[in-house]
């Protein structure tokens, strides 16, 4: 019986940034833990010359081909080459566009990179990112009422990356650290408009992340920052604070940034629907 190889080549060919392809491909590849993809990403393929480079790479390293191309001549040439090489080839957007067309009874515009236009949604995301960068790690607390979401939690609960991820989705997000021995600003406790969410993790996880950070920074510390009992008390205090104010809590121990952000968005959506009703 032939042994499964430890890797395979995965070609992602897009006429735009390739973000859609990368997201879908990685979601699928994650289901196969015994083989790893070697990604060949070809973004902004809009001419025959640009496609030539992708096809040359395909010949050199045969593998699965996923694409998001809208120009018929480029699609035809790519699929023809894949048939010639005997390689699997799939349009990620094709089935979805056909479904939309059948339901809506209208042709698509075939506009390349249509989701990246400089529209109101784009500028809303930029505004959210600017706000989030200015309100990272409790830098400003005077205008937190302008936020959509405020994240609170002890050090190393992924507040900053989660805030940035949410901002990239157009959600104005601030984050405020809960520091032992320091009183939380009363302006945070009085917040009414934003959704305030507490992030926490197990003491073991927090200690592990903090130790790795100190090693990376080549800093030696032997104090309560990485003491398991002290960290447990920090987390317990943060949970009591959230319970006091009725702020929802999210356990980030085994969550990725994307999963934490999705949980926050779900809470935000529920809150908005409740207000609307």
C-alpha positions as CSV (number, residue, x, y, z in Angstrom):
1,X,0.0,0.0,0.0
2,X,1.4,3.4,-1.0
3,X,2.3,5.7,1.8
4,X,0.7,9.1,1.9
5,X,3.2,11.9,1.2
6,X,3.9,14.5,3.8
7,X,3.0,17.4,1.6
8,X,1.2,18.4,-1.6
9,X,1.4,21.4,-3.9
10,X,-1.6,23.8,-3.8
11,X,-1.8,26.4,-6.5
12,X,-4.1,29.4,-5.7
13,X,-4.6,31.6,-8.8
14,X,-6.6,34.9,-8.4
15,X,-7.3,38.0,-10.5
16,X,-7.6,40.0,-7.2
17,X,-5.8,39.8,-3.9
18,X,-6.3,36.1,-3.4
19,X,-7.7,36.5,0.1
20,X,-10.9,34.5,-0.7
21,X,-8.9,31.6,-2.1
22,X,-6.4,31.5,0.7
23,X,-9.2,31.4,3.3
24,X,-11.1,28.6,1.6
25,X,-8.0,26.6,0.8
26,X,-6.7,26.7,4.3
27,X,-10.0,25.8,5.8
28,X,-10.1,22.7,3.6
29,X,-6.4,21.8,4.1
30,X,-6.8,22.0,7.9
31,X,-9.0,18.9,7.7
32,X,-6.0,16.8,6.5
33,X,-3.6,16.8,9.4
34,X,-1.2,14.2,8.0
35,X,-0.3,16.2,4.8
36,X,0.7,19.8,4.6
37,X,0.1,22.1,1.6
38,X,2.9,23.9,-0.1
39,X,1.1,27.0,-1.2
40,X,1.8,28.7,-4.5
41,X,-0.1,31.9,-4.4
42,X,-0.5,33.9,-7.7
43,X,-2.5,37.1,-7.0
44,X,-3.5,39.8,-9.6
45,X,-3.5,37.4,-12.6
46,X,-5.2,39.5,-15.2
47,X,-3.2,39.1,-18.4
48,X,-2.0,36.2,-20.5
49,X,1.6,37.0,-19.5
50,X,0.8,36.9,-15.8
51,X,-1.0,33.6,-16.3
52,X,2.1,32.2,-18.1
53,X,4.1,32.5,-14.9
54,X,1.4,30.7,-12.9
55,X,1.3,27.9,-15.5
56,X,5.1,27.5,-15.6
57,X,5.0,27.1,-11.8
58,X,2.2,24.6,-12.2
59,X,4.2,22.5,-14.6
60,X,7.2,22.6,-12.3
61,X,5.2,21.6,-9.1
62,X,2.0,19.8,-10.1
63,X,-0.8,19.8,-7.6
64,X,-4.3,20.9,-6.8
65,X,-5.4,24.1,-8.5
66,X,-8.0,26.5,-7.1
67,X,-8.8,29.7,-8.8
68,X,-10.9,32.9,-8.8
69,X,-10.7,34.2,-12.4
70,X,-13.5,35.9,-14.1
71,X,-12.0,36.4,-17.7
72,X,-13.3,33.5,-19.8
73,X,-10.1,33.4,-21.9
74,X,-7.9,33.0,-18.8
75,X,-10.2,30.4,-17.3
76,X,-10.3,28.4,-20.6
77,X,-6.5,28.4,-20.9
78,X,-6.0,27.5,-17.2
79,X,-8.5,24.6,-17.3
80,X,-7.1,23.4,-20.6
81,X,-3.6,23.2,-19.1
82,X,-4.8,21.3,-16.1
83,X,-6.5,18.8,-18.3
84,X,-3.3,18.4,-20.2
85,X,-1.4,17.8,-17.0
86,X,-4.1,15.6,-15.5
87,X,-4.5,17.9,-12.5
88,X,-7.7,18.7,-10.4
89,X,-8.9,22.3,-11.1
90,X,-11.8,24.1,-9.4
91,X,-13.3,27.6,-9.6
92,X,-14.1,28.7,-6.0
93,X,-16.5,31.4,-7.1
94,X,-18.1,29.6,-10.1
95,X,-20.7,27.5,-8.3
96,X,-21.6,30.4,-6.0
97,X,-22.1,32.8,-9.0
98,X,-24.2,30.2,-10.8
99,X,-26.4,29.8,-7.7
100,X,-26.8,33.6,-7.4
101,X,-27.6,33.9,-11.1
102,X,-30.2,31.1,-11.0
103,X,-32.0,32.7,-8.0
104,X,-31.7,36.3,-9.0
105,X,-32.2,35.8,-12.7
106,X,-29.5,38.3,-13.5
107,X,-25.9,38.0,-14.9
108,X,-23.0,39.0,-12.7
109,X,-21.0,42.1,-13.6
110,X,-17.7,40.1,-13.9
111,X,-16.0,43.0,-12.1
112,X,-12.6,41.9,-10.9
113,X,-12.0,42.6,-7.1
114,X,-15.5,44.0,-6.7
115,X,-15.4,43.4,-2.9
116,X,-12.4,45.8,-2.6
117,X,-14.0,48.9,-4.0
118,X,-13.5,52.2,-2.2
119,X,-17.0,52.5,-1.0
120,X,-18.6,53.6,2.3
121,X,-17.9,50.2,3.8
122,X,-14.2,50.5,3.0
123,X,-13.9,53.9,4.7
124,X,-15.9,52.6,7.7
125,X,-13.3,49.9,8.2
126,X,-10.5,52.5,7.9
127,X,-12.2,54.7,10.4
128,X,-12.6,51.7,12.8
129,X,-8.9,50.7,12.4
130,X,-7.8,54.3,13.2
131,X,-10.0,54.4,16.2
132,X,-8.7,51.0,17.4
133,X,-5.1,51.9,17.1
134,X,-5.6,55.0,19.1
135,X,-7.5,53.1,21.8
136,X,-5.2,50.1,22.2
137,X,-4.2,49.0,25.7
138,X,-6.1,51.7,27.5
139,X,-4.3,54.6,25.8
140,X,-7.5,56.7,25.7
141,X,-10.5,56.2,27.9
142,X,-12.2,59.6,27.6
143,X,-14.1,58.8,24.4
144,X,-14.8,55.1,24.8
145,X,-18.6,55.8,24.4
146,X,-17.8,56.2,20.7
147,X,-16.7,52.5,20.5
148,X,-18.8,49.7,19.3
149,X,-17.0,47.2,21.5
150,X,-14.6,47.5,24.5
151,X,-12.6,44.5,25.4
152,X,-11.3,44.1,29.0
153,X,-9.0,41.5,30.5
154,X,-5.7,40.7,32.2
155,X,-2.4,40.8,30.3
156,X,-2.0,38.2,27.5
157,X,-5.7,37.5,26.8
158,X,-5.3,38.5,23.1
159,X,-7.1,41.8,23.5
160,X,-5.0,43.8,20.9
161,X,-5.1,41.2,18.0
162,X,-8.8,40.6,18.6
163,X,-9.4,44.4,18.5
164,X,-7.5,44.8,15.3
165,X,-9.4,41.8,13.7
166,X,-12.7,43.3,14.7
167,X,-11.7,46.8,13.4
168,X,-10.9,45.2,10.0
169,X,-14.5,44.1,10.0
170,X,-15.6,47.7,10.6
171,X,-16.2,47.4,14.3
172,X,-14.7,50.2,16.4
173,X,-13.0,48.4,19.1
174,X,-11.0,49.6,22.2
175,X,-9.3,47.4,24.7
176,X,-8.5,48.1,28.4
177,X,-6.1,46.1,30.5
178,X,-6.9,44.9,34.0
179,X,-3.8,45.4,36.0
180,X,-3.3,44.1,39.6
181,X,-3.2,47.0,42.1
182,X,-4.6,49.5,39.6
183,X,-8.2,50.7,39.8
184,X,-10.2,50.5,36.6
185,X,-11.1,54.0,35.3
186,X,-14.6,55.0,36.4
187,X,-15.3,56.0,32.8
188,X,-15.0,52.4,31.7
189,X,-17.4,51.2,34.4
190,X,-19.9,53.8,33.4
191,X,-20.0,52.8,29.7
192,X,-23.5,52.4,28.3
193,X,-23.4,52.5,24.5
194,X,-20.5,50.1,23.7
195,X,-20.7,46.3,24.3
196,X,-18.1,45.6,27.0
197,X,-16.7,42.0,26.8
198,X,-14.4,40.4,29.3
199,X,-11.7,38.0,27.9
200,X,-10.1,35.4,30.2
201,X,-8.1,32.2,30.0
202,X,-6.9,29.5,32.4
203,X,-4.1,30.5,34.7
204,X,-1.9,27.8,33.1
205,X,-2.4,29.2,29.6
206,X,-1.8,32.8,30.7
207,X,1.4,31.8,32.5
208,X,2.6,29.9,29.5
209,X,2.1,32.8,27.1
210,X,3.7,35.3,29.5
211,X,6.7,33.1,30.0
212,X,7.2,32.7,26.2
213,X,6.9,36.5,25.8
214,X,9.5,37.1,28.4
215,X,11.8,34.6,26.8
216,X,11.3,36.3,23.4
217,X,12.1,39.6,24.9
218,X,15.1,38.1,26.8
219,X,13.7,39.5,30.0
220,X,14.2,37.6,33.3
221,X,11.4,38.1,35.8
222,X,10.6,36.0,38.8
223,X,7.6,37.8,40.2
224,X,3.8,37.6,40.3
225,X,3.5,38.2,36.6
226,X,4.3,34.5,36.0
227,X,3.3,33.1,39.4
228,X,0.4,30.7,38.9
229,X,-1.4,31.6,42.1
230,X,-1.1,35.3,41.5
231,X,-2.3,34.9,37.9
232,X,-5.3,32.9,39.1
233,X,-6.2,35.7,41.5
234,X,-5.9,38.2,38.6
235,X,-8.3,36.2,36.5
236,X,-10.8,35.7,39.4
237,X,-10.8,39.4,40.0
238,X,-11.4,40.1,36.3
239,X,-14.3,37.7,36.3
240,X,-15.8,39.3,39.4
241,X,-15.6,42.7,37.8
242,X,-17.4,41.5,34.7
243,X,-20.1,39.8,36.8
244,X,-20.6,43.0,38.8
245,X,-21.3,45.0,35.7
246,X,-23.1,42.2,33.7
247,X,-20.4,42.2,31.0
248,X,-20.4,38.9,29.0
249,X,-17.2,36.8,29.3
250,X,-15.4,34.8,26.6
251,X,-12.9,32.0,27.5
252,X,-10.1,32.4,25.0
253,X,-8.0,29.5,26.3
254,X,-8.5,27.3,23.2
255,X,-9.9,29.9,20.8
256,X,-8.1,31.4,17.9
257,X,-8.3,35.2,17.3
258,X,-10.8,34.6,14.6
259,X,-13.0,32.4,16.9
260,X,-12.9,35.0,19.7
261,X,-13.8,37.8,17.2
262,X,-16.7,35.7,15.9
263,X,-18.0,35.2,19.5
264,X,-17.8,39.0,20.0
265,X,-19.6,39.6,16.8
266,X,-22.3,37.2,17.8
267,X,-22.8,39.0,21.1
268,X,-22.8,42.4,19.3
269,X,-25.4,41.2,16.8
270,X,-27.6,39.8,19.6
271,X,-27.4,43.1,21.5
272,X,-28.3,45.1,18.4
273,X,-31.3,42.9,17.6
274,X,-32.4,43.2,21.3
275,X,-32.2,47.0,21.1
276,X,-34.1,47.1,17.8
277,X,-36.9,45.0,19.2
